[in-house]
Amino acid sequence: MKRRAFVKTLVFASGVLYKTTDGMFQSKPDKESFRISMIYNNIGDYKNLKNAWGLSIWIETINNNILFDTGGDANVLLDNISNLNLDIQKLSKIILSHNHWDHTNALDDILENHAGSPEIFVVKNDLEEFLKKYPAAKIKGVNSFQQIDKDIWTTGELIGTNGNTLCEQGLLLVHERNLVLLTGCSHSGIVDMVKRTKQIFPDKSLELVAGGFHLGTKSIKEIAVISKDLKALKVKNIAPSHCTGDNAINYFRNDWQDNFIDLNLGEEYYF
């Protein structure tokens, strides 16, 4: 994989993490790779980008551009997209992890600024609400795991833990024997999401789990158990952000050492 003049380059396993010097993603994925770009997050500070509560990830392949969640502030998302020199018109699909404002608020503006009609994937539990709000949009409800693009899958609908009826889906990027799991908030439990991933692809190596882990209210003892469980499930690298919580992020950073990845606002990961 070619090296470029980046401020930060981390190479591990089958992935490479880049941060550009000028706040613009300039490189392109080749026909065998994904480019995962964190374009909206409350974790991270980066030149020309605005930090705000929420999460949005731009996924680019040689043929397609896919958006995972839309963040909580449309103006922030659109400004970040513009400053990163990304083209909304190239979006073919939008996947919403769950129906919370900080992951869906900018959907209206994305659709208003898109000349076409990208496919939108939501958990089936929220399908009726989205169909009513966006009657002209191409919205599909996700129940069980399914393939939504070449080498891109959803975990399917997972129900929240501890009596929480909120439903959520994770996004899986698959390349040969390796895969990446992207999460919005992991309301169903980050360990359960990883277990579901392992059930879907038992023979593949889980190279990276990235996104919100939703552990802000957890004690250090509980976080330690979760960290141990993720290692037991043979997760190779983690990149927690957004709603994970400072205590959990600090614990993971110390516990995972070189296998802890900063994939925050303005950073991109090649897979």
C-alpha positions as CSV (number, residue, x, y, z in Angstrom):
1,M,0.0,0.0,0.0
2,K,1.5,3.4,-1.0
3,R,2.5,5.8,1.7
4,R,1.7,9.5,1.5
5,A,2.7,12.6,3.4
6,F,0.3,12.2,6.3
7,V,0.7,13.6,9.9
8,K,-0.3,10.2,11.3
9,T,0.1,6.8,9.8
10,L,-0.5,3.6,11.7
11,V,-0.1,0.3,10.0
12,F,-1.4,-2.9,11.5
13,A,-2.8,-6.3,10.3
14,S,-4.8,-5.6,7.2
15,G,-5.6,-2.0,7.9
16,V,-3.9,1.4,7.7
17,L,-5.0,4.5,9.6
18,Y,-4.4,7.9,8.0
19,K,-4.8,11.5,9.0
20,T,-4.2,14.1,6.3
21,T,-2.2,17.3,6.7
22,D,-4.6,19.7,5.1
23,G,-8.0,18.4,6.4
24,M,-8.9,16.8,3.0
25,F,-9.1,13.1,2.2
26,Q,-7.2,13.0,-1.1
27,S,-6.3,9.3,-1.5
28,K,-8.6,6.8,-3.2
29,P,-9.3,3.1,-2.4
30,D,-8.1,0.6,-4.9
31,K,-10.4,-2.1,-6.2
32,E,-9.7,-4.4,-3.3
33,S,-10.1,-1.9,-0.4
34,F,-12.4,0.2,1.7
35,R,-11.7,3.7,2.9
36,I,-13.4,4.5,6.2
37,S,-13.6,8.2,7.1
38,M,-14.8,9.6,10.4
39,I,-16.5,12.8,9.2
40,Y,-18.6,13.6,12.3
41,N,-17.8,12.9,15.9
42,N,-17.7,14.6,19.3
43,I,-14.3,13.0,19.9
44,G,-11.4,14.5,18.1
45,D,-10.2,18.0,17.0
46,Y,-9.2,18.5,13.5
47,K,-8.3,21.4,11.2
48,N,-11.3,22.7,9.1
49,L,-13.7,20.2,10.7
50,K,-16.3,20.9,13.3
51,N,-16.7,18.8,16.4
52,A,-20.3,18.0,17.6
53,W,-22.2,15.3,19.5
54,G,-23.0,12.4,17.2
55,L,-21.4,10.1,14.7
56,S,-21.2,9.8,10.9
57,I,-18.8,7.6,8.9
58,W,-18.2,7.8,5.1
59,I,-17.3,4.5,3.5
60,E,-15.8,4.5,0.0
61,T,-15.0,1.6,-2.3
62,I,-13.8,1.7,-5.9
63,N,-17.4,1.8,-7.1
64,N,-19.6,3.1,-4.2
65,N,-19.9,5.7,-1.5
66,I,-21.9,4.8,1.6
67,L,-22.8,6.9,4.6
68,F,-23.2,5.2,8.1
69,D,-25.3,7.6,10.2
70,T,-25.6,11.3,9.7
71,G,-24.7,13.0,13.0
72,G,-26.8,15.4,15.0
73,D,-26.3,18.7,13.3
74,A,-26.9,19.1,9.6
75,N,-24.8,22.3,9.2
76,V,-21.9,20.6,10.9
77,L,-22.1,17.5,8.7
78,L,-22.5,19.4,5.5
79,D,-19.6,21.7,6.3
80,N,-17.4,18.8,7.2
81,I,-18.3,17.0,3.9
82,S,-17.5,20.1,2.0
83,N,-14.2,20.7,3.8
84,L,-13.2,17.1,3.2
85,N,-13.9,17.5,-0.5
86,L,-16.4,14.7,-0.5
87,D,-19.3,14.6,-3.0
88,I,-22.8,13.9,-1.6
89,Q,-24.0,13.1,-5.2
90,K,-21.8,10.0,-5.1
91,L,-23.7,8.5,-2.1
92,S,-25.5,5.4,-3.2
93,K,-26.6,4.1,0.2
94,I,-27.3,5.5,3.7
95,I,-27.4,3.2,6.7
96,L,-28.8,4.4,10.0
97,S,-27.7,2.4,13.0
98,H,-30.6,3.5,15.2
99,N,-33.3,6.1,15.5
100,H,-31.6,8.7,17.8
101,W,-31.3,12.4,16.8
102,D,-27.5,12.3,17.0
103,H,-27.4,9.7,14.3
104,T,-30.3,10.8,12.0
105,N,-30.8,14.5,12.3
106,A,-28.9,15.4,9.1
107,L,-30.8,12.9,6.9
108,D,-33.2,15.6,5.6
109,D,-30.4,17.8,4.4
110,I,-28.5,15.0,2.8
111,L,-31.6,14.0,0.8
112,E,-32.4,17.7,-0.1
113,N,-28.9,18.1,-1.4
114,H,-28.8,14.8,-3.3
115,A,-29.9,15.0,-6.9
116,G,-30.9,11.3,-6.9
117,S,-32.4,8.9,-4.4
118,P,-29.9,6.9,-2.4
119,E,-31.2,3.7,-0.7
120,I,-31.7,4.1,3.0
121,F,-31.5,1.1,5.4
122,V,-33.1,1.3,8.9
123,V,-34.0,-1.3,11.4
124,K,-37.4,-2.8,10.7
125,N,-38.7,-1.6,14.1
126,D,-38.4,2.0,12.8
127,L,-39.4,1.5,9.2
128,E,-43.0,2.8,9.5
129,E,-41.8,6.0,11.1
130,F,-39.2,6.7,8.4
131,L,-41.7,5.8,5.6
132,K,-44.1,8.4,7.0
133,K,-41.4,11.1,7.3
134,Y,-39.8,10.4,4.0
135,P,-42.6,9.0,1.7
136,A,-40.6,9.7,-1.5
137,A,-37.4,8.1,-0.3
138,K,-36.2,4.5,-1.0
139,I,-36.3,3.1,2.5
140,K,-35.8,-0.5,3.4
141,G,-36.3,-2.1,6.8
142,V,-33.6,-4.5,8.1
143,N,-34.6,-7.4,10.3
144,S,-32.0,-10.2,10.1
145,F,-28.5,-9.9,8.8
146,Q,-28.3,-9.2,5.0
147,Q,-25.9,-8.1,2.3
148,I,-26.5,-4.5,1.2
149,D,-23.6,-3.9,-1.1
150,K,-20.6,-5.8,-2.4
151,D,-18.7,-7.0,0.7
152,I,-21.0,-4.8,2.9
153,W,-23.4,-6.4,5.4
154,T,-25.7,-5.3,8.2
155,T,-25.8,-7.3,11.5
156,G,-29.5,-7.1,11.3
157,E,-31.8,-5.7,14.0
158,L,-30.5,-6.1,17.6
159,I,-32.6,-5.2,20.7
160,G,-31.2,-3.0,23.4
161,T,-30.1,-4.5,26.7
162,N,-31.4,-4.0,30.3
163,G,-35.0,-3.7,29.2
164,N,-34.2,-1.0,26.5
165,T,-36.4,-1.7,23.5
166,L,-34.3,0.5,21.2
167,C,-33.2,-1.5,18.2
168,E,-29.9,-1.0,16.4
169,Q,-27.8,-2.5,13.6
170,G,-24.1,-2.6,13.0
171,L,-22.3,-2.4,9.7
172,L,-19.9,-5.1,8.5
173,L,-17.2,-4.6,5.9
174,V,-15.8,-7.8,4.6
175,H,-12.6,-8.4,2.7
176,E,-11.4,-12.0,2.0
177,R,-10.9,-13.5,5.5
178,N,-11.0,-10.2,7.4
179,L,-13.8,-7.8,8.5
180,V,-14.5,-4.6,10.3
181,L,-17.5,-3.9,12.5
182,L,-18.8,-0.3,12.7
183,T,-21.2,0.7,15.4
184,G,-23.4,3.7,16.1
185,C,-24.0,3.5,19.9
186,S,-24.1,-0.3,20.6
187,H,-27.3,0.0,22.6
188,S,-27.7,-3.7,22.3
189,G,-24.3,-4.2,24.0
190,I,-20.9,-4.0,22.2
191,V,-20.1,-7.6,23.2
192,D,-23.5,-8.9,21.8
193,M,-22.8,-7.0,18.6
194,V,-19.4,-8.7,18.3
195,K,-21.0,-12.1,19.1
196,R,-23.6,-11.5,16.3
197,T,-20.8,-10.6,13.9
198,K,-19.0,-13.9,14.8
199,Q,-22.2,-15.8,14.2
200,I,-22.6,-14.4,10.8
201,F,-18.9,-14.8,9.8
202,P,-17.4,-17.4,12.1
203,D,-14.4,-18.1,9.9
204,K,-13.3,-14.5,9.4
205,S,-10.9,-12.4,11.5
206,L,-12.4,-9.4,13.2
207,E,-9.7,-6.8,12.5
208,L,-11.4,-3.8,14.0
209,V,-14.4,-2.7,16.0
210,A,-15.0,1.0,15.7
211,G,-17.6,3.6,16.8
212,G,-19.8,4.2,19.8
213,F,-19.7,1.6,22.6
214,H,-22.2,3.3,25.0
215,L,-20.3,2.7,28.2
216,G,-20.5,6.1,29.9
217,T,-22.5,4.8,32.9
218,K,-20.4,1.7,33.4
219,S,-18.0,1.2,36.3
220,I,-14.4,0.4,35.8
221,K,-15.1,-3.1,36.9
222,E,-17.8,-3.5,34.3
223,I,-15.6,-2.0,31.6
224,A,-12.8,-4.4,32.5
225,V,-15.1,-7.4,32.0
226,I,-16.2,-6.0,28.6
227,S,-12.6,-5.5,27.6
228,K,-11.8,-9.0,28.6
229,D,-14.8,-10.4,26.7
230,L,-13.8,-8.5,23.5
231,K,-10.4,-10.0,23.7
232,A,-11.8,-13.5,24.3
233,L,-13.9,-13.0,21.2
234,K,-10.6,-12.4,19.3
235,V,-11.2,-8.8,18.3
236,K,-7.8,-7.7,17.1
237,N,-8.2,-3.9,17.4
238,I,-10.7,-1.4,18.8
239,A,-11.4,2.2,18.0
240,P,-14.1,3.5,20.5
241,S,-15.4,7.0,20.3
242,H,-18.6,9.1,20.4
243,C,-20.8,7.7,23.4
244,T,-18.2,5.3,24.7
245,G,-17.3,7.6,27.7
246,D,-13.9,9.0,28.8
247,N,-13.4,6.4,31.5
248,A,-14.0,3.5,29.1
249,I,-11.8,5.1,26.4
250,N,-9.0,5.6,28.9
251,Y,-9.3,2.1,30.2
252,F,-9.3,0.6,26.7
253,R,-6.3,2.7,25.7
254,N,-4.3,1.3,28.6
255,D,-5.6,-2.2,28.3
256,W,-5.3,-2.7,24.5
257,Q,-2.0,-0.7,24.1
258,D,-1.0,-1.0,20.4
259,N,-4.3,-2.6,19.5
260,F,-6.2,0.6,20.6
261,I,-6.8,2.8,17.5
262,D,-7.7,6.5,17.5
263,L,-10.4,6.7,14.7
264,N,-11.9,10.0,15.6
265,L,-13.0,13.2,13.7
266,G,-10.8,13.7,10.7
267,E,-9.1,10.3,10.6
268,E,-9.5,7.6,8.1
269,Y,-8.8,3.9,8.0
270,Y,-8.0,1.8,5.0
271,F,-9.1,-1.8,5.0
